Each structure stands twice: as structure tokens, then as C-alpha cells.
Amino acid sequence: MLGLIKTYWEDLKSSPVQTIASWQDARFLWLVMSAAAMFLITVAHSLFQNYVFMAPCEQCVYIRFAFFCMVFGGLIAAIGPKQLILKIVGYMLAFWGVIQGIMYSIKLNTIHHAAHGDDPFGVQGCSAEPSFPLGLPLDKWFPDWFNPTGDCGFDNPIPPEGIELSALQQWFIDFYADGWYLIPSQHLVNMAQACLFAFIVCFILLSAMFISWIIRDYVRKDNKS
């Protein structure tokens, strides 16, 4: 395993464009992207929403939708990563999801700071009736995943009345009593900022894959001809 990693690293150092282009020709990177996005969606839904009782807001379900676009983009490309049409569709869905996710995350972060600041009138852009692209009624089809039931900027756990909590649930609820933060005791890196970081990392990796592919298959061929 270490030998394989060393080989990959040596290839990347000696020929970065060719190496990255060859990686995006394989299924592995596309499946990793899909799995990572699906993992984040599942954690948000199953752990924080249904187990810790953090209700998703409008921008939260938009962020989920953006991650789902990345999931489907990766799966489509993975069907045939060397087939031009499938690869283009995969890139389009993945890039669209990443770019939209960045915009949603920035908006949610702005709302979060306004909601927790001295100007409550700065809280705008949060609705209980989401509007998804192409008019998709995802909140009606999959309400547990896409129906916003929380307030933007406030993600404190709110357990239903009369529910019996396990010791672990109580620990999570106490841990995130002031809302979701990467380091709750310091109120450091809220959920919107964490999502923004994830989307930016994905954008950088996708861009490296796409640019390497274009340079290898089109730019260099044009120069040779």
C-alpha cells in the first residue's frame, strides 16, 4: 500500500497534468467524490437532524441538494469515465452543485452572523417554502430530507416534548446547545463555514481534474497538430 502511494506521488511530481488526467479517467475519484458528498448528507440528516434534533433551514436543504448534485454527477461519470458524454454530464452536475453550494453556504453564513449580531433586521432570505431548480417539489416528494423546518442561522437542538433521550443523545444535545460549531466551546467555524470549506476543496479538486483533462486531450493535441 505504501509502495503504491509512493508510486502515485512520484508520478504526480514528475507529470502532474498527465497523472491527474489519468486519475479522472478512472472510476475511483468520481466514486470517492460521490461517497464523500453522500456521507456528509447522511450525517446531516441522520445524525444532526433526526438524532440530535437540529431542524434544517431553507439554505440547509439547498446545500443538501447541491451535495446530491455532486453525488449524481460522480455516479454518472463513474459509469464510463472515458466516455465523453458521461464525463461532461458528470462534470456539469458536479460543478453546478459545487458552485451553488458555495453560494448557499455564503448566504447562510451571512444570515448566521446577522442573526447572532446586533442587527436582527439583517436576517433575510429564509423561507419555509423552498424553491428548487426546475421547479422540483423535493420538499413534497422527500419532506424528511428537503422540507425546511428550522430557522436560518439557528441550529440549536430542539428535542420534541416528552421524548426519552439516550445518554448519548443527551451528550450531543448538550455539546451543541449553542448550535453547531466545529469547536462548540469557542463558537469556532459554524456549519455554513464548514460546508463552504468542503465545497471550496471540491471545487479545487474538480478544477484540477477538468483542466488536466482539457490540457492533455485538447490543448496538447492542438499544439502537436
Sine and cosine of phi, psi and omega as CSV:
sin_phi,cos_phi,sin_psi,cos_psi,sin_omega,cos_omega
0.00,0.00,-0.73,0.68,0.01,-1.00
-0.90,0.44,-0.60,0.80,0.03,-1.00
-0.91,0.42,-0.62,0.78,0.02,-1.00
-0.92,0.40,-0.68,0.73,0.03,-1.00
-0.88,0.47,-0.66,0.75,0.02,-1.00
-0.89,0.46,-0.64,0.76,0.02,-1.00
-0.90,0.45,-0.72,0.69,0.04,-1.00
-0.85,0.52,-0.67,0.74,-0.03,-1.00
-0.91,0.41,-0.67,0.75,0.03,-1.00
-0.90,0.43,-0.65,0.76,0.05,-1.00
-0.90,0.45,-0.66,0.76,-0.02,-1.00
-0.90,0.43,-0.63,0.77,0.00,-1.00
-0.94,0.34,-0.64,0.77,-0.09,-1.00
-0.98,0.19,-0.57,0.82,-0.03,-1.00
-0.54,-0.84,0.98,0.21,-0.11,-0.99
-0.89,0.46,-0.68,0.73,-0.04,-1.00
-0.90,0.43,-0.76,0.65,-0.02,-1.00
-0.89,0.46,-0.65,0.76,-0.04,-1.00
-0.92,0.39,-0.75,0.66,0.00,-1.00
-0.91,0.42,-0.62,0.79,0.04,-1.00
-0.89,0.46,-0.63,0.78,0.02,-1.00
-0.94,0.34,-0.55,0.84,0.04,-1.00
-0.90,0.44,-0.68,0.74,-0.04,-1.00
-0.97,0.24,-0.09,1.00,0.14,-0.99
-0.99,0.11,-0.20,0.98,-0.01,-1.00
-0.97,-0.23,0.25,-0.97,-0.04,-1.00
-0.97,0.23,-0.40,0.92,-0.21,-0.98
-0.83,0.56,-0.81,0.59,-0.06,-1.00
-0.89,0.46,-0.63,0.78,0.01,-1.00
-0.91,0.42,-0.66,0.75,0.02,-1.00
-0.94,0.34,-0.56,0.83,0.06,-1.00
-0.89,0.45,-0.68,0.73,0.02,-1.00
-0.88,0.47,-0.72,0.69,0.01,-1.00
-0.88,0.47,-0.69,0.72,-0.03,-1.00
-0.91,0.41,-0.65,0.76,0.00,-1.00
-0.91,0.42,-0.71,0.71,0.01,-1.00
-0.90,0.43,-0.67,0.74,0.00,-1.00
-0.92,0.40,-0.58,0.82,0.04,-1.00
-0.89,0.46,-0.71,0.71,0.00,-1.00
-0.90,0.43,-0.65,0.76,0.04,-1.00
-0.89,0.46,-0.71,0.71,-0.05,-1.00
-0.91,0.42,-0.65,0.76,0.04,-1.00
-0.89,0.46,-0.70,0.72,-0.01,-1.00
-0.89,0.46,-0.68,0.74,-0.06,-1.00
-0.98,0.19,-0.80,0.60,-0.14,-0.99
-0.98,0.19,-0.63,0.77,-0.04,-1.00
-1.00,0.07,-0.89,0.45,-0.15,-0.99
-0.96,0.28,-0.63,0.77,-0.03,-1.00
-0.98,0.19,-0.80,0.59,-0.15,-0.99
-1.00,-0.01,-0.36,0.93,-0.03,-1.00
-0.97,-0.23,-0.62,0.78,-0.04,-1.00
-0.98,-0.21,-0.10,0.99,0.10,-1.00
0.90,0.44,0.70,0.71,0.16,-0.99
-0.99,-0.13,0.96,-0.29,-0.07,-1.00
-0.95,0.31,0.72,-0.69,0.00,-1.00
-0.97,0.24,0.60,-0.80,0.05,-1.00
-0.99,-0.10,-0.03,-1.00,-0.01,-1.00
-0.87,0.50,-0.76,0.65,-0.01,-1.00
-0.91,0.42,-0.50,0.87,0.02,-1.00
-0.90,0.44,-0.70,0.72,-0.02,-1.00
-0.95,0.31,-0.47,0.88,0.11,-0.99
-0.91,0.41,-0.64,0.77,0.04,-1.00
-0.89,0.45,-0.64,0.77,0.06,-1.00
-0.88,0.48,-0.70,0.71,0.01,-1.00
-0.86,0.50,-0.66,0.76,0.02,-1.00
-0.88,0.47,-0.67,0.74,0.04,-1.00
-0.91,0.42,-0.62,0.78,0.03,-1.00
-0.89,0.45,-0.58,0.81,0.07,-1.00
-0.87,0.49,-0.63,0.78,0.05,-1.00
-0.92,0.40,-0.63,0.78,0.04,-1.00
-0.86,0.51,-0.78,0.62,-0.04,-1.00
-0.93,0.37,-0.60,0.80,0.05,-1.00
-0.87,0.49,-0.70,0.71,0.03,-1.00
-0.91,0.43,-0.65,0.76,-0.01,-1.00
-0.93,0.37,-0.65,0.76,0.02,-1.00
-0.90,0.44,-0.72,0.69,0.02,-1.00
-0.90,0.44,-0.58,0.81,-0.04,-1.00
-0.93,0.36,-0.35,0.94,0.05,-1.00
-0.86,0.50,-0.67,0.74,0.02,-1.00
-0.41,-0.91,0.98,0.20,-0.11,-0.99
-0.90,0.44,-0.21,0.98,0.05,-1.00
-0.99,-0.16,-0.05,1.00,0.04,-1.00
-1.00,0.01,0.82,-0.58,-0.16,-0.99
-0.84,0.54,-0.75,0.66,-0.08,-1.00
-0.89,0.45,-0.74,0.68,-0.01,-1.00
-0.89,0.45,-0.62,0.79,0.00,-1.00
-0.92,0.39,-0.68,0.73,0.01,-1.00
-0.89,0.45,-0.70,0.71,0.03,-1.00
-0.88,0.47,-0.67,0.74,0.03,-1.00
-0.88,0.48,-0.71,0.70,0.03,-1.00
-0.90,0.44,-0.67,0.74,-0.04,-1.00
-0.89,0.46,-0.73,0.68,0.01,-1.00
-0.90,0.43,-0.69,0.72,-0.03,-1.00
-0.91,0.42,-0.73,0.68,0.01,-1.00
-0.91,0.42,-0.65,0.76,0.02,-1.00
-0.88,0.48,-0.71,0.70,0.02,-1.00
-0.88,0.48,-0.69,0.72,-0.02,-1.00
-0.90,0.43,-0.74,0.67,-0.04,-1.00
-0.91,0.42,-0.71,0.71,0.05,-1.00
-0.89,0.46,-0.64,0.77,0.02,-1.00
-0.88,0.48,-0.64,0.77,0.06,-1.00
-0.88,0.47,-0.69,0.72,-0.01,-1.00
-0.91,0.41,-0.69,0.72,0.03,-1.00
-0.89,0.46,-0.66,0.75,-0.04,-1.00
-0.91,0.40,-0.66,0.75,0.04,-1.00
-0.89,0.46,-0.68,0.74,0.01,-1.00
-0.90,0.43,-0.69,0.72,0.01,-1.00
-0.90,0.43,-0.61,0.79,0.03,-1.00
-0.91,0.42,-0.63,0.77,0.05,-1.00
-0.88,0.47,-0.70,0.71,0.02,-1.00
-0.90,0.43,-0.65,0.76,0.00,-1.00
-0.86,0.51,-0.72,0.69,-0.01,-1.00
-0.92,0.38,-0.61,0.79,0.03,-1.00
-0.92,0.39,-0.66,0.75,-0.03,-1.00
-0.92,0.40,-0.51,0.86,-0.03,-1.00
-0.98,-0.21,0.14,0.99,0.00,-1.00
-0.98,-0.20,-0.33,-0.94,-0.05,-1.00
-1.00,-0.03,-0.04,1.00,-0.05,-1.00
-0.85,-0.52,0.99,0.11,-0.02,-1.00
-0.89,0.45,-0.35,0.94,0.00,-1.00
-0.96,0.29,-0.14,0.99,0.05,-1.00
-0.98,0.17,-0.09,1.00,-0.01,-1.00
-0.99,0.13,0.96,-0.27,0.01,-1.00
-0.65,-0.76,0.32,-0.95,0.10,-0.99
1.00,0.01,0.35,0.93,0.01,-1.00
-0.86,-0.52,0.84,-0.54,-0.05,-1.00
-0.76,-0.65,0.43,-0.90,0.07,-1.00
-1.00,0.07,-0.09,1.00,0.01,-1.00
-0.86,-0.51,1.00,-0.08,-0.07,-1.00
-0.94,0.33,0.41,-0.91,0.04,-1.00
-0.81,-0.58,0.97,-0.24,-0.05,-1.00
-1.00,-0.01,0.39,-0.92,0.02,-1.00
-0.83,0.55,0.53,-0.85,0.00,-1.00
0.90,0.44,0.24,0.97,0.00,-1.00
0.94,0.35,0.34,0.94,-0.04,-1.00
-0.90,0.44,0.83,-0.56,0.01,-1.00
-1.00,0.08,0.85,0.53,-0.07,-1.00
-0.88,0.47,-0.51,0.86,0.02,-1.00
-0.93,0.36,-0.34,0.94,0.07,-1.00
-1.00,-0.02,-0.62,0.78,-0.02,-1.00
-0.96,0.29,-0.69,0.72,-0.05,-1.00
-0.76,-0.65,0.94,0.35,-0.13,-0.99
-0.88,0.47,-0.54,0.84,-0.03,-1.00
-0.93,0.36,-0.37,0.93,-0.02,-1.00
-0.99,-0.17,-0.57,0.82,-0.18,-0.98
-0.81,-0.58,0.10,1.00,0.05,-1.00
-1.00,-0.04,0.90,-0.43,-0.03,-1.00
-0.96,0.29,0.83,-0.55,0.01,-1.00
-0.87,-0.50,0.04,1.00,-0.01,-1.00
-0.90,-0.43,0.05,-1.00,0.02,-1.00
-0.98,-0.19,0.70,-0.71,0.02,-1.00
-0.87,0.49,0.74,-0.68,0.03,-1.00
1.00,-0.03,-0.18,0.98,0.00,-1.00
-0.81,-0.59,0.93,-0.37,-0.02,-1.00
-0.82,-0.57,0.56,0.83,0.05,-1.00
-0.94,0.35,0.58,-0.81,0.07,-1.00
-0.91,0.42,0.73,-0.69,0.04,-1.00
-0.76,-0.65,1.00,0.03,-0.01,-1.00
-0.92,0.40,0.60,-0.80,0.07,-1.00
-0.88,0.48,0.52,-0.85,0.00,-1.00
-0.92,0.40,0.65,-0.76,0.07,-1.00
0.99,0.12,-0.04,1.00,-0.01,-1.00
-0.98,0.19,0.61,-0.79,0.03,-1.00
-1.00,-0.06,0.87,-0.49,-0.06,-1.00
-1.00,-0.07,0.60,-0.80,0.14,-0.99
-0.97,0.23,0.23,-0.97,0.00,-1.00
-0.88,0.48,-0.61,0.79,0.00,-1.00
-0.93,0.36,-0.66,0.75,0.06,-1.00
-0.87,0.50,-0.70,0.72,0.00,-1.00
-0.89,0.46,-0.60,0.80,0.01,-1.00
-0.90,0.43,-0.72,0.69,0.03,-1.00
-0.88,0.48,-0.69,0.72,-0.03,-1.00
-0.90,0.44,-0.66,0.75,0.05,-1.00
-0.92,0.38,-0.62,0.78,-0.04,-1.00
-0.90,0.44,-0.63,0.78,-0.02,-1.00
-0.96,-0.27,0.49,0.87,-0.06,-1.00
-0.85,0.52,-0.54,0.84,0.00,-1.00
-1.00,-0.08,0.18,0.98,-0.05,-1.00
0.95,-0.32,0.17,-0.99,-0.03,-1.00
-0.98,0.18,0.84,-0.55,0.14,-0.99
-0.66,-0.75,0.51,-0.86,0.05,-1.00
-0.87,0.49,-0.63,0.78,0.12,-0.99
-0.82,-0.57,1.00,0.01,-0.12,-0.99
-0.85,0.53,-0.60,0.80,-0.06,-1.00
-0.90,0.44,-0.43,0.90,-0.01,-1.00
-0.96,-0.27,-0.02,1.00,-0.11,-0.99
0.79,0.61,0.69,0.72,-0.10,-0.99
-0.96,-0.27,0.82,-0.57,0.02,-1.00
0.90,0.44,1.00,-0.08,0.04,-1.00
-0.98,0.22,0.04,-1.00,-0.09,-1.00
-0.89,0.46,-0.64,0.77,0.01,-1.00
-0.89,0.46,-0.66,0.75,0.00,-1.00
-0.92,0.38,-0.62,0.79,0.04,-1.00
-0.90,0.43,-0.67,0.74,0.05,-1.00
-0.90,0.43,-0.65,0.76,0.02,-1.00
-0.87,0.49,-0.68,0.73,0.03,-1.00
-0.87,0.49,-0.70,0.72,-0.01,-1.00
-0.89,0.46,-0.69,0.73,0.00,-1.00
-0.91,0.41,-0.64,0.77,0.01,-1.00
-0.90,0.44,-0.68,0.74,0.05,-1.00
-0.87,0.49,-0.71,0.71,0.03,-1.00
-0.89,0.46,-0.63,0.78,0.01,-1.00
-0.89,0.45,-0.68,0.73,0.00,-1.00
-0.89,0.45,-0.71,0.70,-0.02,-1.00
-0.92,0.39,-0.69,0.72,0.04,-1.00
-0.88,0.47,-0.66,0.75,0.01,-1.00
-0.89,0.45,-0.66,0.75,0.03,-1.00
-0.89,0.46,-0.67,0.74,0.03,-1.00
-0.89,0.45,-0.75,0.66,-0.07,-1.00
-0.91,0.42,-0.72,0.69,-0.03,-1.00
-0.90,0.43,-0.65,0.76,0.02,-1.00
-0.89,0.46,-0.65,0.76,0.02,-1.00
-0.89,0.45,-0.72,0.69,-0.02,-1.00
-0.90,0.44,-0.69,0.72,-0.01,-1.00
-0.89,0.46,-0.71,0.70,-0.04,-1.00
-0.92,0.40,-0.72,0.69,-0.17,-0.99
-1.00,-0.04,-0.32,0.95,-0.12,-0.99
-0.81,-0.59,-0.79,0.61,-0.05,-1.00
-0.91,0.43,-0.76,0.65,-0.04,-1.00
-0.93,0.37,-0.57,0.82,0.05,-1.00
-0.91,0.42,-0.64,0.77,0.03,-1.00
-0.90,0.43,-0.63,0.78,0.00,-1.00
-0.92,0.39,-0.61,0.80,0.00,-1.00
-0.94,0.34,-0.57,0.82,-0.01,-1.00
-0.97,0.25,0.00,0.00,0.00,0.00
